[in-house]
Amino acid sequence: MKILWLQSAGCGGCTMSLLCAENPNVLDTLGDAGIEFLWHPSLSVETGDEVTDLLSAVERGEIALDVLCFEGSVVTGPRGTGRFHMLAGTGRPMLDWVRALAPRAEHVVAVGTCAAYGGMTAAGGNPSGAVGLQYDGRSKGAALDEGFTSRSGLPVINIAGCPTHPSWVTETLLMLAGGALGAADLDGFGRPRFYADHLVHHGCTKNEYYEYKASARTLCEIGCMMEHLGCVGTQAVGDCNIRPWNGEGSCTRGNYPCIACTAPEFEEPGHVFTETPTIAGIPVGLPSDMPKAWFMALASLSKAATPKRIDTNAHSDRIRVAPSPKGRK
């Protein structure tokens, strides 16, 4: 399977995340499955005319394209021309290349939330007209039409995340190479369900504090960050805490709240990322699938039953009081 990888408006962080994959590294993982890059801006040696000739050959259908991977948002400004981002050496906007190459691909994959929905590059009034491949925020129809499908019949596959997890990328590509990813394997926003059917809350190391609503008040404390510090891990899709980065890291494990970076429009939450908006003291964003009355009742009971150990540790930057299992002396 041959991949053409293009980068547009963004930080390149999804490629950096991918290259940080360990045991095995991304090149070994993909190579062992017979997956290779026609071209990648960070991995390939070809440059200048070699690349433009390659792109033109793909556009003409002279080189088969199995997967078009796109990283970063697509710039549509000014006035829908896309000329704020010209692909160097071609005289054509990246927007034009996307629309020319996507129909040639067996599969089209948006790598990261910028490519999927516009992401951080669409924040702050979006003067560049940054959009995702097939979504502009939550609205379908962006650089590519709402009804676009690749040659496989699938819409754009959105491996959302900021940055996206390296294993989400490799697993998606391996599934495509094996013919194991179909329309039923994507959720309502085009994200692969193998990670989008999970919540960041699943496997969070702070779950004991969450259960008792033992809440951190500042970022240096190890209690649950939902009540005061803006964490939306109970609503955000992703298996970040089930398979942490390189086996050990995630945002919440680093004592930073989940900001739902896999979601459309996460970049404009309407409040500071590290603050929880409330109405009459009740958090606006409650856990998925839980009625507000139930949550408040359970929260009151949980707080009343909080063990002293948990309450003490929740407001500390480390474990101050160790558990005392039965039989410990």
Secondary structure as the mmCIF struct_conf table of DSSP 4:
data_model
#
loop_
_struct_conf.conf_type_id
_struct_conf.id
_struct_conf.beg_label_comp_id
_struct_conf.beg_label_asym_id
_struct_conf.beg_label_seq_id
_struct_conf.end_label_comp_id
_struct_conf.end_label_asym_id
_struct_conf.end_label_seq_id
STRN STRN1 LYS A 2 GLN A 7
STRN STRN2 ALA A 9 ALA A 9
BEND BEND1 GLY A 10 GLY A 10
BEND BEND2 GLY A 12 GLY A 12
HELX_RH_AL_P HELX_RH_AL_P1 GLY A 13 LEU A 19
TURN_TY1_P TURN_TY1_P1 CYS A 20 CYS A 20
BEND BEND3 ASN A 23 PRO A 24
HELX_RH_AL_P HELX_RH_AL_P2 VAL A 26 ASP A 32
TURN_TY1_P TURN_TY1_P2 ALA A 33 GLY A 34
STRN STRN3 GLU A 36 TRP A 39
TURN_TY1_P TURN_TY1_P3 PRO A 41 LEU A 43
TURN_TY1_P TURN_TY1_P4 GLY A 48 GLY A 48
HELX_RH_AL_P HELX_RH_AL_P3 ASP A 49 ARG A 60
TURN_TY1_P TURN_TY1_P5 GLY A 61 GLY A 61
BEND BEND4 GLU A 62 ILE A 63
STRN STRN4 LEU A 65 GLU A 71
BEND BEND5 GLY A 72 GLY A 72
STRN STRN5 SER A 73 SER A 73
STRN STRN6 VAL A 74 VAL A 75
BEND BEND6 PRO A 78 PRO A 78
TURN_TY1_P TURN_TY1_P6 ARG A 79 GLY A 80
TURN_TY1_P TURN_TY1_P7 ARG A 83 PHE A 84
BEND BEND7 HIS A 85 HIS A 85
STRN STRN7 MET A 86 LEU A 87
TURN_TY1_P TURN_TY1_P8 ALA A 88 GLY A 91
STRN STRN8 ARG A 92 PRO A 93
HELX_RH_AL_P HELX_RH_AL_P4 MET A 94 LEU A 101
HELX_RH_3T_P HELX_RH_3T_P1 ALA A 102 ARG A 104
STRN STRN9 ALA A 105 VAL A 111
BEND BEND8 GLY A 112 GLY A 112
HELX_RH_AL_P HELX_RH_AL_P5 THR A 113 TYR A 117
HELX_RH_3T_P HELX_RH_3T_P2 GLY A 119 ALA A 122
TURN_TY1_P TURN_TY1_P9 GLY A 124 GLY A 125
TURN_TY1_P TURN_TY1_P10 PRO A 127 SER A 128
STRN STRN10 ALA A 130 VAL A 131
BEND BEND9 LEU A 133 GLN A 134
STRN STRN11 TYR A 135 ASP A 136
TURN_TY1_P TURN_TY1_P11 GLY A 137 ARG A 138
STRN STRN12 SER A 139 LYS A 140
BEND BEND10 ALA A 142 LEU A 144
TURN_TY1_P TURN_TY1_P12 GLU A 146 GLY A 147
TURN_TY1_P TURN_TY1_P13 ARG A 151 SER A 152
BEND BEND11 GLY A 153 GLY A 153
STRN STRN13 ILE A 157 ILE A 159
TURN_TY1_P TURN_TY1_P14 CYS A 162 PRO A 163
HELX_LH_PP_P HELX_LH_PP_P1 THR A 164 HIS A 165
HELX_RH_AL_P HELX_RH_AL_P6 PRO A 166 ALA A 177
TURN_TY1_P TURN_TY1_P15 GLY A 178 GLY A 179
HELX_RH_3T_P HELX_RH_3T_P3 ALA A 183 ASP A 185
STRN STRN14 LEU A 186 LEU A 186
TURN_TY1_P TURN_TY1_P16 GLY A 188 PHE A 189
BEND BEND12 GLY A 190 GLY A 190
STRN STRN15 PRO A 192 PRO A 192
HELX_RH_AL_P HELX_RH_AL_P7 ARG A 193 ALA A 196
TURN_TY1_P TURN_TY1_P17 ASP A 197 ASP A 197
BEND BEND13 HIS A 198 HIS A 198
STRN STRN16 LEU A 199 LEU A 199
TURN_TY1_P TURN_TY1_P18 VAL A 200 GLY A 203
TURN_TY1_P TURN_TY1_P19 THR A 205 LYS A 206
HELX_RH_AL_P HELX_RH_AL_P8 ASN A 207 GLU A 211
TURN_TY1_P TURN_TY1_P20 TYR A 212 LYS A 213
STRN STRN17 SER A 215 SER A 215
BEND BEND14 ARG A 217 THR A 218
TURN_TY1_P TURN_TY1_P21 LEU A 219 CYS A 220
BEND BEND15 GLU A 221 GLU A 221
BEND BEND16 GLY A 223 GLY A 223
STRN STRN18 CYS A 224 CYS A 224
BEND BEND17 MET A 225 MET A 225
TURN_TY1_P TURN_TY1_P22 MET A 226 HIS A 228
BEND BEND18 LEU A 229 LEU A 229
TURN_TY1_P TURN_TY1_P23 GLY A 233 GLN A 235
STRN STRN19 VAL A 237 VAL A 237
TURN_TY1_P TURN_TY1_P24 CYS A 240 ILE A 242
BEND BEND19 ARG A 243 ARG A 243
STRN STRN20 TRP A 245 TRP A 245
TURN_TY1_P TURN_TY1_P25 ASN A 246 GLU A 248
STRN STRN21 GLY A 249 GLY A 249
TURN_TY1_P TURN_TY1_P26 CYS A 251 CYS A 251
HELX_RH_3T_P HELX_RH_3T_P4 THR A 252 GLY A 254
TURN_TY1_P TURN_TY1_P27 ASN A 255 ASN A 255
TURN_TY1_P TURN_TY1_P28 CYS A 261 THR A 262
BEND BEND20 ALA A 263 ALA A 263
TURN_TY1_P TURN_TY1_P29 PRO A 264 GLU A 267
BEND BEND21 GLY A 270 HIS A 271
TURN_TY1_P TURN_TY1_P30 PHE A 273 THR A 274
BEND BEND22 GLU A 275 GLU A 275
STRN STRN22 THR A 278 ILE A 279
TURN_TY1_P TURN_TY1_P31 ALA A 280 GLY A 281
STRN STRN23 ILE A 282 PRO A 283
BEND BEND23 VAL A 284 GLY A 285
HELX_LH_PP_P HELX_LH_PP_P2 LEU A 286 PRO A 287
TURN_TY1_P TURN_TY1_P32 SER A 288 ASP A 289
HELX_RH_AL_P HELX_RH_AL_P9 LYS A 292 ALA A 304
TURN_TY1_P TURN_TY1_P33 ALA A 305 ALA A 305
HELX_RH_AL_P HELX_RH_AL_P10 LYS A 308 ALA A 314
TURN_TY1_P TURN_TY1_P34 HIS A 315 HIS A 315
BEND BEND24 SER A 316 ARG A 318
BEND BEND25 VAL A 321 VAL A 321
TURN_TY1_P TURN_TY1_P35 LYS A 326 GLY A 327
#
